[in-house]
Amino acid sequence: MVVRRRPQRGHRFTESPVLQLALQGWRSRTVGLLLMAAFLALVARGFYLQVINNDFLQEKGDSRYRRDIEVSASRGKITDRNGDMLAVSTPMKSIWAIPGDARTMAGDQKKQLAALLEMSPRELDGKLASEKTFTFVKRQVPPETADRIAKLKLPGVHQELEYRRYYPTGDMTAHIVGFTGVDDKGLEGVELAFQQSLLGHPGSRTVIRDRRGSIVEDVGATKPPQDGKDVRLALDSKIQYLAFSNLKAAVDTNNAKAGGAIVIDARSGEILALANWPTYNPNNRHSLSGAQLRNRAITDTFEPGSVMKPFTAALALDRGKVRFDTVINTAPGKLTIGTATISDAHPHGALTVAQVIQKSSNVGTAKIALGFPPKEMWEMFDSVGFGQAPNLGFPGEVNGRLRPWKTWKPIEQATMSYGHGIAVSLVQLARAYTVFARDGELMPLSLIRLDDTPVHGIRIFSPQTVREVRAMLEMAVQPEGTAPKARVAGYRVGGKTGTAYKIEGGVYARKYVASFVGIAPISEPRLVVAVMIDEPSGGAHYGGDVAGPAFSQIMSGALRTLGVPQDAPVQVAESTAAKGAL
């Protein structure tokens, strides 16, 4: 009889040998410890981030609603020597947008915004079509217009403070002051030359924005802006007006292409006026050409012509080669050197050295120059600043052209003695004439007011030599000279004319540059004035006829503006300079 056992009802399926997992004791303990360590590491990391060092989470949180906004710094002012404004920054607004939010504006809102910004709706849509998170809609918007836009409460449209440069004297000082771009950085003139001083440094402030970019709370300034430093020029606005208006009149009267004028204080080397024509309005530069932007007095060179003759005479006097009354035979008004012939505009016979300058004899000057080795003449030209930049720190300064003396041929040395074969800028020429106003010292020039700081030049010629040359220059403006139209009532003045052909394509063309450079008062020189007229075509082309009258008007007004005492009768009389110099 087989007895069957019934299975026990309390048996568990895990007791099956197949389902049982036998782990060694050390392994189970290791796994447990690892899990415990990981849990403790997470707890420690959380404690570290939230309690000990919460900067990371704070930074992440701040990045979602806090912003640092740049606070614009005001650019420094530019004034003349008396404090009159030449350039000043006025507060404006820039209108910017978050394109994604701004595109939610209603059609009427877009039309209102476009009208206020003087834009077409199509142009505005183009600005807002950007996929960027920031775009300028329009820069330098007047504050009153910006206020009207703010009242519309347009979604995604915001504004920030910025500055726009304003030039009260407009085209009168455009070439010396220059102008800035839309980002308030200097692009021309003093604005560019003194960029680092004028610019200043922007500050910043921290604000809280909502998700649409609107400022809901101003946390405060974290870095205050540092405004730019003011620049006080040596320029005198009254004298600048005289130079500018008389230069323009001279260009118009002589139907000329362009012109330049400069006034220098001989005592300090300060530039009291610097004018060019044509010019432009720095407040409105929509239709500018390159010719209008050029500061011709500094950046353009020309063959100066006879204004160079006093330097040749000064060298000869200083070296003892000639005296004031040494006679030079200039007949028959021609001088042949090799295959070339030098001619005088008006033939003369025997002339003293003083009369060579007074009558502006090319032949007489060439004969004086050929008595020197080329090196000695070159060194004199170099010493008065020709062939090198005037070091004003002004953008676009040129060196001019003064070829090495070793390459000179006799005919070239002769022509350079009266201003042909050499190229100078008007500023170089005016500065060189300071040696005749300062008893032989060449003065450094300055665009910045020096506040009566004593300035010393470089000795070039002896005082006696310069006194004799000044007498020659005074003779040149007398009726027997080449520039009687340059005289000034009430003052003894002296100067020299220049008339030279222009070079085009490497050859001389039938176009002229007329110039005049002079000093006054002769008894105690205070000012140097230089005038250049480019391509006069109104019937006259000589420097005495074209540039001389402009010099007279500028010098007369400048001397009276500065209150310089008169040293001659109001009725200009014949000069006795020749007698006084001997």
TORPADO-283387 format. One record per residue (C-alpha): residue in three letters; z, y, x. Coordinates in steps of 0.001 Angstrom, whole numbers, padded with zeros to 6 digits, always signed. Last residue first. Layout:
N
alaZYX ...
//
This chain:
582
leu-041048+149358+071620 ala-040063+147993+068217 gly-039157+151346+066730 lys-042559+152840+067470 ala-044407+149942+065846 ala-042089+150060+062857 thr-042958+153640+061992 ser-044426+152526+058696 glu-046413+154854+056480 ala-044592+155829+053349 val-043618+154012+050173 gln-042526+156569+047569 val-039092+155226+046669 pro-038000+156271+050139 ala-036969+153429+052446 asp-033871+151302+053189 gln-032736+150506+049662 pro-029388+148777+049255 val-029471+145149+048047 gly-028018+144951+044545 leu-028829+141258+044150 thr-030943+141908+041049 arg-032564+144870+042775 leu-033637+142769+045747 ala-034891+140018+043417 gly-036941+142387+041252 ser-038739+143988+044182 met-039294+140682+045975 ile-040816+139048+042895 gln-043051+142005+042043 ser-044261+142505+045612 phe-044847+138789+046189 ala-046955+138625+043021 pro-049014+141579+044277 gly-049581+139920+047684 ala-050664+136496+046367 val-054172+137393+045161 asp-055244+140576+046983 gly-053364+140045+050239 gly-054072+136311+050228 tyr-057813+136778+049966 his-059563+135065+047021 ala-060750+137783+044674 gly-063354+137394+041886 gly-061246+135494+039358 ser-061619+132123+041018 pro-058272+131543+042713 glu-058118+127938+043902 asp-054384+127433+044504 ile-052114+130491+044659 met-049175+130327+047085 val-046207+132724+047177 ala-043386+132850+049742 val-040325+135097+049551 val-037702+135436+052296 leu-034693+137559+051404 arg-031898+139483+053118 pro-033452+141117+056166 glu-031552+144120+057633 ser-033953+146941+058548 ile-036952+144907+057366 pro-035534+144672+053836 ala-037169+142338+053181 ile-039187+139289+054280 gly-042704+138044+053633 val-044952+135054+053008 phe-048340+135465+051308 ser-050787+132816+050218 ala-054335+132182+049046 val-055711+128640+048921 tyr-059476+128633+048652 lys-062405+126613+047374 arg-065845+126536+048944 ala-065120+123080+050309 tyr-064067+122066+053812 val-064752+118415+054603 gly-062631+115229+054557 gly-063344+114422+050912 glu-062027+117781+049817 ile-060364+120173+052261 lys-059426+123570+050894 tyr-060507+126757+052664 ala-057813+129066+053911 thr-056465+132552+053189 gly-053026+133534+054426 thr-051358+136925+054356 lys-048387+137947+056449 gly-045174+139738+055723 gly-043083+142837+056080 val-040973+144897+053745 arg-039286+148275+053959 tyr-037730+148965+050595 gly-037770+151763+048008 ala-041123+150849+046493 val-042212+147352+047540 arg-045398+146745+049530 ala-047429+143567+048953 lys-050547+145423+047743 pro-050923+146888+051254 ala-051672+143356+052474 thr-054335+143129+055198 gly-053156+146037+057330 glu-054406+149605+057738 pro-052826+150594+054392 gln-049464+149166+055519 val-048429+145617+054638 ala-049489+144176+058020 met-047574+146876+059946 glu-044325+145491+058542 leu-045251+142043+059845 met-045946+143500+063276 ala-042546+145230+063287 arg-040940+141963+062294 val-042671+140340+065272 glu-041126+142937+067616 arg-037654+142387+066182 val-038169+138635+066498 thr-038984+138822+070203 gln-035930+141000+070817 pro-033680+138556+068942 ser-034859+135657+071157 phe-036800+132823+069538 ile-035860+129342+068307 arg-032049+129343+067895 ile-030988+126776+065313 gly-029215+128082+062238 his-025643+128867+061385 val-024139+128900+057910 pro-020873+130578+056960 thr-019591+129260+053596 asp-020135+131992+051013 asp-019800+129533+048118 leu-022537+127165+049391 arg-024478+126899+046138 ile-026515+123713+046194 leu-030301+123543+046754 ser-029759+124244+050458 leu-032103+125122+053297 pro-031265+124914+056999 met-031944+128203+058793 leu-034153+128676+061863 glu-032542+131355+064046 gly-034707+133961+065791 asp-033178+137221+064606 arg-032427+135804+061152 ala-035304+137174+059066 phe-038033+136228+061534 val-036588+132724+062041 thr-036290+132470+058230 tyr-040100+132404+058199 ala-040058+128678+059010 arg-038119+128046+055794 ala-040792+129737+053708 leu-043540+127671+055345 gln-041700+124392+054969 val-040996+125163+051297 leu-044667+126007+050702 ser-045709+122658+052140 val-047579+122429+055419 ala-050894+121139+056786 ile-052355+121835+060236 gly-056032+121882+061233 his-056371+125548+060308 gly-053395+127926+060430 tyr-054262+130693+062888 ser-052985+129010+066059 met-054201+125713+064647 thr-057786+126941+065085 ala-057362+127576+068817 gln-055557+124310+069510 glu-058290+122465+067648 ile-061036+124223+069630 pro-059297+123325+072893 lys-059010+119638+071869 trp-055675+118306+070693 thr-054975+114561+070828 lys-052098+114854+073316 trp-050470+117471+071088 pro-049596+114905+068426 arg-050937+115920+064955 leu-048897+118171+062703 arg-049357+117201+059056 gly-046935+117831+056202 asn-043668+115952+056149 val-043400+115668+052383 glu-040456+115870+049998 gly-041064+113724+046912 pro-037496+113530+045636 phe-035227+116371+046834 gly-032602+115612+049464 leu-033351+119044+050899 asn-034295+117533+054234 pro-037173+119956+055041 ala-039500+117010+055807 gln-041171+117083+059212 gly-044602+118138+060536 phe-043683+121815+060653 gly-039970+122512+060963 val-039666+125568+063220 ser-039077+123376+066306 asp-042192+121286+065642 phe-044477+124313+065703 met-042845+125493+068948 glu-043078+122035+070523 trp-046766+121859+069607 met-047447+125174+071330 glu-045744+124036+074510 lys-047519+120672+074446 pro-050946+122267+074044 pro-050521+124234+077324 phe-050500+127929+076517 gly-053006+130754+077234 leu-055332+129273+074634 ala-052962+130536+071936 ile-053421+134234+072808 lys-057217+133911+072800 ala-057044+132114+069454 thr-054904+134897+067962 gly-057386+137592+069075 val-060367+135678+067706 asn-058691+134940+064371 ser-057828+138602+063895 ser-055336+139251+061098 lys-055647+143069+061193 gln-051880+143546+061444 ile-051396+140403+063527 val-054079+141349+066066 gln-052821+144928+065741 ala-049434+143967+067146 val-051132+142110+070015 thr-053085+145276+070743 leu-056710+145361+069650 ala-059983+146022+071485 gly-062994+145618+069229 his-062882+144499+065636 pro-065057+142305+063425 his-063989+141814+059757 ala-063653+138200+058610 asp-063180+137245+062243 ser-065193+134345+063639 ile-064542+131188+065660 thr-067580+129322+066994 ala-067865+125610+067717 thr-070034+123816+070278 gly-067622+124251+073139 ile-065427+127198+072267 thr-067383+130202+071009 leu-065472+133342+070049 lys-066733+135860+067511 gly-065694+139349+066385 pro-067881+141097+068947 ala-065387+142046+070241 thr-061817+140701+070120 asn-060633+142313+073361 ile-056895+141899+073659 val-054631+144807+074603 thr-050944+144169+075316 asp-048907+146539+073133 phe-046217+144151+071884 arg-046204+142325+075200 val-047998+139204+076331 lys-047348+135950+078207 gly-043629+136669+078469 arg-042613+133320+077022 asp-040947+134915+073983 leu-043866+137274+073386 ala-046428+134455+073515 leu-044319+132229+071260 ala-043765+135060+068793 ala-047520+135800+068641 thr-048302+132170+067835 phe-045572+132154+065202 pro-046886+135418+063699 lys-050351+133796+063319 met-049235+130975+061001 val-049584+133079+057812 ser-053260+133250+058829 gly-054285+129937+057284 pro-051764+127752+055496 glu-053741+124496+055311 phe-052235+122844+052248 thr-049448+120429+051374 asp-048065+119365+048001 thr-044634+117789+047329 ile-042213+120684+047805 ala-043846+123814+046382 arg-046132+121648+044265 asn-043347+120145+042182 arg-045783+117852+040404 leu-044964+117127+036763 gln-047705+119277+035269 ala-050424+117718+037422 gly-049318+114215+036441 ser-049976+114917+032782 leu-047467+115322+029984 ser-048089+115075+026250 his-044835+113850+024698 arg-042475+115557+027144 asn-040491+117824+024814 asn-037116+118990+026125 pro-038411+118924+029713 asn-041007+121579+028777 tyr-043831+121495+031297 thr-045228+123418+034275 pro-048543+124608+035592 trp-047415+126557+037595 asn-044471+126158+039920 ala-041226+128010+040549 leu-038402+127816+043077 ala-035714+130472+043010 leu-032474+131273+044838 ile-032871+128562+047479 glu-029842+128953+049738 gly-030574+129337+053456 ser-027319+131282+053887 arg-028188+134761+055175 ala-031944+134491+054566 asp-031462+133890+050831 ile-034657+132052+049964 val-037158+132773+047165 ile-039952+130293+046409 ala-043283+130544+044618 gly-045977+128039+043625 gly-049453+128111+042163 ala-052084+126297+040152 lys-055775+126196+039235 ala-056425+129900+039455 asn-058045+132314+036998 asn-056879+135174+039218 thr-054991+136960+036452 asp-053665+133712+034959 val-052328+132347+038260 ala-050818+135724+039146 ala-049200+136079+035700 lys-047707+132592+035977 leu-046297+133453+039411 asn-044864+136696+038065 ser-043107+134921+035185 phe-041699+132098+037328 ala-040503+134193+040249 leu-038846+136801+038028 tyr-037297+134110+035828 gln-035928+132330+038892 ile-034461+135620+040081 lys-032554+135924+036808 ser-031570+132246+036785 asp-030150+132363+040328 leu-030529+128938+041939 ala-027921+127881+044512 leu-027182+124953+042214 arg-023838+123958+040778 val-023681+120251+040024 asp-021071+119005+037555 lys-019453+115627+038144 gly-020080+112776+035723 asp-017581+111853+033048 gln-015218+108949+033711 pro-014844+106788+030612 pro-011391+105406+029693 lys-010861+101656+030198 thr-008869+099568+027729 ala-009058+101966+024823 gly-007492+100790+021570 val-007326+097979+019029 asp-009762+099674+016668 glu-009789+097664+013458 val-012390+096619+010886 ile-015528+097185+012953 ser-018522+095661+011179 gly-020276+092818+012986 arg-021037+090768+009876 arg-018369+088194+010727 asp-015712+090892+010865 arg-015146+092929+013981 ile-011956+093717+015898 val-012237+096423+018542 thr-011548+096822+022260 arg-012628+099964+024054 ser-014766+100492+027153 gly-015503+103157+029760 pro-018779+104389+031182 his-018963+105748+034754 gly-020363+109180+035688 leu-024056+109920+036107 leu-024055+113364+037721 ser-022748+112449+041163 gln-024837+109293+041539 gln-027997+110892+040163 phe-027964+113916+042453 ala-031622+113679+043581 leu-032738+112251+040239 glu-031377+114984+037958 val-032114+117466+040764 gly-035817+116782+040281 glu-037186+113801+038361 leu-036129+110546+036669 gly-032373+110918+036272 lys-030621+108322+034133 asp-029550+109113+030562 asp-030872+105815+029125 val-033597+107729+027253 gly-034827+109129+030559 thr-033541+112130+032485 phe-035149+115433+033530 gly-036067+117647+036474 val-033888+120605+037534 ile-036304+121968+040177 his-039580+121357+038397 ala-038335+122197+034909 thr-036673+125507+035776 met-038837+127877+033705 asp-040169+125084+031484 gly-036955+124796+029484 thr-034112+127175+030368 pro-031683+125537+027901 tyr-032381+121963+029106 tyr-030814+119356+026819 arg-029947+115811+027869 arg-029112+113337+025128 tyr-025839+111472+024911 glu-024608+108241+023339 leu-022213+107296+020548 glu-022802+104024+018744 gln-024282+103069+015395 his-024419+100093+013056 val-026797+098466+010566 gly-026072+094849+009562 pro-025602+095681+005873 leu-026283+099324+005005 lys-023290+101469+004153 leu-025488+104363+002901 lys-022870+106854+004091 ala-023460+105744+007695 ile-027127+106732+007444 arg-026205+110254+006348 asp-023770+110510+009260 ala-026462+109347+011700 thr-028772+112104+010470 glu-026062+114710+011060 pro-025336+113241+014498 pro-028973+113580+015654 val-030531+110197+016582 gln-030801+109470+020280 arg-032083+105899+020073 lys-033723+104103+017170 val-033561+100575+015720 phe-031959+099072+018805 thr-031678+095305+018525 phe-028827+092797+018594 thr-028467+089150+017507 lys-032009+088379+018590 glu-034572+086774+016309 ser-036372+090118+015933 ala-037986+090883+012595 leu-035686+093892+012143 lys-037678+096134+014484 gly-040985+095092+012893 asp-039568+095732+009438 leu-038723+099283+010572 glu-042296+099844+011744 arg-043629+098622+008399 pro-041236+100862+006497 ser-042654+103821+008490 met-040235+105682+010716 glu-038745+109153+010462 leu-035247+107727+010978 leu-034045+109124+007640 ala-037211+107934+005917 ala-036944+104434+007386 leu-033316+104146+006292 gln-034110+105258+002720 lys-037063+102890+002487 lys-034982+100012+003766 gln-032274+100755+001208 asp-034809+100819-001615 gly-036130+097389-000605 ala-032663+095861-000579 met-031036+095063+002718 thr-030614+091355+003543 arg-032823+091758+006621 ala-030021+093767+008211 asp-027797+090684+008476 gly-030242+088607+010507 pro-031416+091656+012469 ile-027947+092700+013695 ala-028752+096384+013950 trp-028679+099437+016174 ile-028768+103179+015531 ser-027997+105213+018651 lys-026081+108413+018061 met-026190+111801+019789 pro-023713+113945+021704 thr-025263+116775+023782 ser-025567+116558+027563 val-026166+119782+029500 ala-028839+121022+031900 leu-029525+124544+033212 met-026365+126206+031951 asp-025349+129555+033485 gly-022465+129159+035938 asn-023437+132018+038260 arg-025012+129789+040943 asp-027076+127962+038322 thr-025624+125116+036307 ile-026194+121376+036014 lys-023714+119578+033785 gly-022332+116119+034497 arg-023392+113198+032309 ser-020963+112316+029539 ala-019585+108800+029764 ser-020481+106319+027047 val-017799+103985+025691 glu-018929+100370+026006 ile-017587+098096+023294 asp-015303+095153+024101 arg-015324+092794+021120 arg-012685+090805+019260 tyr-013541+088532+016269 arg-014808+085140+017420 ser-014271+085676+021128 asp-010636+086427+020435 gly-010032+082894+019179 lys-011613+081310+022213 glu-009662+083627+024494 gln-006401+082875+022686 leu-007085+079159+022950 phe-007594+079462+026697 asp-004750+081921+027225 asn-002167+079616+025535 asn-000531+078453+028740 ile+003048+077242+028223 val+003286+076903+024448 gln+000032+075973+022783 leu-002021+074747+025711 tyr+000822+073071+027616 phe+002415+071511+024509 gly-000948+070100+023428 arg-001555+068717+026875 ala+001925+067144+026988 val+001470+065512+023570 leu-001912+064189+024562 ala-000526+062858+027838 leu+002401+061200+025969 phe-000030+059375+023701 ala-002103+058230+026646 ala+001022+057009+028443 met+002187+055011+025363 leu-001181+053361+025022 leu-001148+052469+028694 leu+002391+051090+028445 gly+001483+048882+025537 val-001564+047521+027307 thr+000544+046756+030380 arg+003256+044951+028324 ser+000671+042779+026662 arg-000770+041869+029998 trp+002560+041025+031614 gly+003457+038545+028839 gln+000360+036424+029079 leu-001644+036424+026004 ala-002171+033262+023866 leu-004448+033868+021046 gln-004027+031363+018077 leu-006945+031068+015721 val-008291+027740+016958 pro-004851+026161+017286 ser-004247+026848+013601 glu-000855+028357+013148 thr-002579+031446+011983 phe-003430+029631+008727 arg+000222+029468+007690 his+001960+026197+006338 gly+004546+026768+003567 arg+002839+024489+000971 gln+003299+021345+003007 pro+000390+019037+002598 arg+000995+015895+000391 arg+001417+012709+002231 arg-000519+009676+001043 val+001171+006225+001054 val-001106+003285+001500 met+000000+000000+000000 
//
